[in-house]
Structures are given as structure tokens and as C-alpha cells.
Amino acid sequence: MEARASAKFLRGSPQKARLVIDMIRGKSVNQALAILRYANKRAALGIEKCVKSAIANANEAAEKANISVDPDDLWLKAAYVDQGPTKNRRRMRPAPQGRAYRERRHFCHVTILVSSDKQDVAAKTDGKAVAAKPAVSKRAKRGGAAAAPRAKRTGSKSEAAEKPTEKKPQKKSSKAAAKLSSALRRKKKTDE
């Protein structure tokens, strides 16, 4: 059983709200509420209300479907923050020399998805735990230079040791060093 809740037009920037959301993503509902209650962030209050709303939505959906859902078994399957409008929240701030700086005040939209399904931390096959693969980014799916591994880092150290070492050409010396060496050569010739 899954349920969704969203809180729209919360005051504060989405970047600051994401700091709080990242702390609770994937946790059980009780852990998330405890973290939010004692988090020293302004966005935590609105996010806490959204989590409680998602729990209530899950209970309501379970009652309509005639299914029993224990709120303690719920966990945060997905939680994300989107940017809200800043159009009507522009303010002017005094600046030096009679100027004014325009300040954009931000809104954000928080969406939380809770689920009562079991969490799949690691898939088990033949008694061995296999690490879950991380989600592939859009950039990696597209391919190209961003997704390609770097050639320098793919080779192992043993392969580098097997290659014969080539003599590197010596660097050209600077003009001052060339004049000094030629002066020393002339001095050696005159001493002999």
C-alpha cells in the first residue's frame, strides 16, 4: 500500500529543504518523525506536517480498500523537493550609494511517498548478499563523454609495470641556464 502527500508553497528555498529531506529519505516513519522533531531547520516543520499527512492518507486508502495497515510499518519510499515560484516574492533591499538590490524570496513544493511494502536493502541469491545497484543518472543513460570511463584510470598498476619504460626526452633548459652552461664551458677551455 502506497500513499502520497505533498505540501505546496512552503516558505524557504528548495536547497535548504533538500538538506532536511535527505536526512529522512528511506527511513521508517517513526525514525523520520523523530529526526524532523529535533532537526534545527526551519523547513523541518512543514516537512513534518507533510509526513503526517502521508501517514493519514495511507490509513484512509487502506480503510477504503478494506486492508489493515499498521502505521509503524510504513517507510518513506520517496521524498523530493521541487522549486516553487518566486515571481510575486521579489523584495528590494537597501544597498550602498542609494542603490537597491532585488531579493528573490523562494517557495518550494515537498512531495512524500510512503509505502508499507518491505524494504529491499540487498537482494539475496544463493545465501550471498548482493549490493543493490544505484540508480543510473540521465547523463549516464544518454552516453557520450560524460558516461565514458576515463582511459587513464581504467588500467591497473600491474599492466603499467609490465610495459617497458621509455626514455623521456629531457626538458629544454631556460635561456639563463644555457648562457651559464656555455660560460662554464668557455671557462673550462681557457683553464686547460
Backbone torsions as a table, in degrees:
resi	resn	phi	psi	omega
1	MET	NA	126.3	178.7
2	GLU	-119.0	149.2	176.3
3	ALA	-143.6	148.0	-176.3
4	ARG	-123.1	145.6	173.3
5	ALA	-141.9	144.1	178.4
6	SER	-135.6	141.9	176.3
7	ALA	-114.7	117.2	-176.9
8	LYS	-100.0	152.4	173.4
9	PHE	57.5	44.1	173.4
10	LEU	-76.7	138.9	179.1
11	ARG	-71.6	138.1	179.6
12	GLY	119.4	158.5	-176.5
13	SER	-78.8	151.7	178.8
14	PRO	-64.0	-30.5	180.0
15	GLN	-62.6	-41.5	-180.0
16	LYS	-72.2	-33.6	177.7
17	ALA	-70.7	-32.2	179.4
18	ARG	-66.1	-28.9	176.6
19	LEU	-61.2	-37.9	-179.7
20	VAL	-77.5	-42.6	-178.8
21	ILE	-61.8	-37.2	-179.6
22	ASP	-65.1	-25.1	178.9
23	MET	-73.0	-28.3	-172.0
24	ILE	-108.1	-9.9	-176.0
25	ARG	-62.3	128.9	177.9
26	GLY	86.6	-4.3	-178.2
27	LYS	-88.0	164.8	174.3
28	SER	-72.0	162.6	-174.9
29	VAL	-63.8	-40.4	-179.6
30	ASN	-65.2	-41.7	177.6
31	GLN	-64.1	-42.3	-178.5
32	ALA	-62.8	-43.3	179.7
33	LEU	-65.7	-37.0	177.7
34	ALA	-66.3	-41.2	178.5
35	ILE	-64.0	-43.4	-177.9
36	LEU	-68.0	-35.1	-178.0
37	ARG	-64.8	-36.1	-175.9
38	TYR	-106.3	8.9	176.0
39	ALA	-75.5	135.6	-177.3
40	ASN	-93.4	56.0	-179.9
41	LYS	-132.5	144.7	-178.6
42	ARG	-69.8	-31.3	-178.2
43	ALA	-71.1	-17.0	-175.3
44	ALA	-63.4	-32.8	-178.0
45	LEU	-65.0	-48.0	179.4
46	GLY	-66.4	-35.7	179.3
47	ILE	-70.4	-35.7	177.7
48	GLU	-63.1	-41.8	177.1
49	LYS	-62.4	-37.9	-179.4
50	CYS	-67.5	-39.7	178.4
51	VAL	-64.5	-43.2	178.7
52	LYS	-63.6	-36.6	177.6
53	SER	-66.1	-38.4	178.3
54	ALA	-65.4	-37.5	177.3
55	ILE	-64.6	-43.9	178.9
56	ALA	-64.4	-38.4	177.5
57	ASN	-64.4	-36.7	178.4
58	ALA	-66.7	-42.4	178.2
59	ASN	-63.3	-42.3	-179.3
60	GLU	-65.6	-42.8	179.2
61	ALA	-66.3	-35.8	178.8
62	ALA	-67.9	-38.3	178.3
63	GLU	-66.8	-39.7	178.9
64	LYS	-66.1	-34.8	-179.9
65	ALA	-88.0	1.7	180.0
66	ASN	59.8	44.3	178.4
67	ILE	-121.3	144.4	177.0
68	SER	-95.4	126.8	179.1
69	VAL	-126.1	126.1	176.3
70	ASP	-86.0	123.6	-179.1
71	PRO	-60.6	-24.6	179.2
72	ASP	-72.2	-19.7	179.7
73	ASP	-85.9	-7.5	-178.8
74	LEU	-75.0	148.2	175.1
75	TRP	-140.8	158.5	-176.8
76	LEU	-82.1	102.3	-178.3
77	LYS	-75.1	-40.4	179.0
78	ALA	-146.3	143.3	175.8
79	ALA	-150.2	125.9	-179.7
80	TYR	-147.9	161.8	-176.8
81	VAL	-124.4	131.6	175.9
82	ASP	-113.0	157.4	-179.7
83	GLN	-79.8	137.9	177.2
84	GLY	-99.9	-175.1	-177.8
85	PRO	-75.7	152.5	173.5
86	THR	-124.8	6.0	-171.2
87	LYS	-60.3	-50.2	-175.9
88	ASN	-94.7	12.9	179.7
89	ARG	-118.7	40.0	176.0
90	ARG	-93.9	131.0	-179.9
91	ARG	-124.0	157.8	177.8
92	MET	-106.2	135.7	179.8
93	ARG	-117.9	134.3	179.8
94	PRO	-61.6	141.4	-179.3
95	ALA	-130.4	167.8	-178.0
96	PRO	-64.1	155.4	175.1
97	GLN	60.1	37.7	173.9
98	GLY	76.1	6.6	179.8
99	ARG	-87.6	175.8	177.6
100	ALA	-138.3	134.1	175.9
101	TYR	-95.8	137.9	177.0
102	ARG	-87.8	128.6	-177.6
103	GLU	-113.5	129.1	178.0
104	ARG	-99.8	120.5	175.6
105	ARG	-91.2	139.6	-169.7
106	HIS	-106.1	150.0	168.0
107	PHE	-115.7	158.9	174.0
108	CYS	-143.3	156.0	178.0
109	HIS	-114.7	125.0	-179.5
110	VAL	-107.7	131.8	177.1
111	THR	-125.5	131.3	-178.4
112	ILE	-128.9	132.8	178.4
113	LEU	-117.8	118.8	177.6
114	VAL	-107.4	149.7	-177.7
115	SER	-139.7	149.7	176.4
116	SER	-102.2	-1.4	177.0
117	ASP	-67.9	159.0	-179.3
118	LYS	-70.4	144.4	176.9
119	GLN	-78.2	136.0	175.4
120	ASP	-100.5	91.2	-179.7
121	VAL	-74.8	-49.0	177.8
122	ALA	-146.2	133.4	178.9
123	ALA	-76.9	133.5	-177.9
124	LYS	-104.7	129.1	175.9
125	THR	-136.2	130.8	-179.8
126	ASP	54.3	34.8	178.0
127	GLY	77.5	-1.5	179.8
128	LYS	-107.6	139.4	178.2
129	ALA	-84.0	129.5	177.9
130	VAL	-108.5	130.6	-178.7
131	ALA	-66.3	138.1	178.9
132	ALA	-70.7	140.2	-179.1
133	LYS	-77.4	136.6	177.2
134	PRO	-70.1	155.6	179.6
135	ALA	-65.0	139.6	-179.3
136	VAL	-85.1	133.1	-178.1
137	SER	-73.4	163.4	179.3
138	LYS	-62.9	-36.3	-179.0
139	ARG	-64.7	-39.0	179.6
140	ALA	-71.4	-34.2	178.5
141	LYS	-66.0	-37.8	-179.1
142	ARG	-65.3	-31.1	-178.0
143	GLY	86.2	-162.8	179.7
144	GLY	91.6	-165.5	-174.6
145	ALA	-66.0	-31.2	-178.0
146	ALA	-68.2	-32.0	-177.2
147	ALA	-91.4	-18.3	-175.9
148	ALA	-72.9	138.0	176.9
149	PRO	-72.2	152.9	179.8
150	ARG	-76.7	135.6	-175.5
151	ALA	-68.2	-34.5	-176.6
152	LYS	-66.2	-34.9	-174.0
153	ARG	-89.1	-12.6	-176.4
154	THR	-78.3	-30.2	-178.9
155	GLY	-69.7	142.9	-179.5
156	SER	-88.2	168.6	-178.0
157	LYS	-69.3	-32.7	-178.8
158	SER	-66.7	-35.6	177.4
159	GLU	-66.4	-37.3	-179.5
160	ALA	-69.3	-31.7	179.9
161	ALA	-73.0	-30.3	-178.3
162	GLU	-73.1	-27.4	-178.1
163	LYS	-70.3	138.6	178.0
164	PRO	-68.6	143.6	-178.7
165	THR	-80.7	130.2	178.6
166	GLU	-96.7	147.2	178.5
167	LYS	-74.5	128.8	-179.7
168	LYS	-86.2	139.7	177.2
169	PRO	-67.1	141.4	-179.0
170	GLN	-72.2	148.6	-179.5
171	LYS	-71.9	148.6	175.8
172	LYS	-71.9	137.3	-179.6
173	SER	-80.5	162.2	-178.7
174	SER	-75.7	170.5	-178.0
175	LYS	-63.6	-39.8	-178.7
176	ALA	-64.8	-41.0	179.2
177	ALA	-67.3	-35.2	178.7
178	ALA	-66.8	-41.8	178.8
179	LYS	-64.9	-40.7	179.7
180	LEU	-64.4	-44.1	-179.7
181	SER	-66.2	-38.8	178.4
182	SER	-68.0	-35.0	177.5
183	ALA	-66.8	-39.0	177.7
184	LEU	-66.0	-39.0	177.8
185	ARG	-62.7	-43.3	179.2
186	ARG	-63.0	-38.9	179.9
187	LYS	-65.7	-39.5	178.8
188	LYS	-62.6	-42.1	-178.8
189	LYS	-64.3	-40.6	-179.4
190	THR	-71.0	-31.4	178.6
191	ASP	-71.6	-30.4	-176.3
192	GLU	-79.2	NA	NA
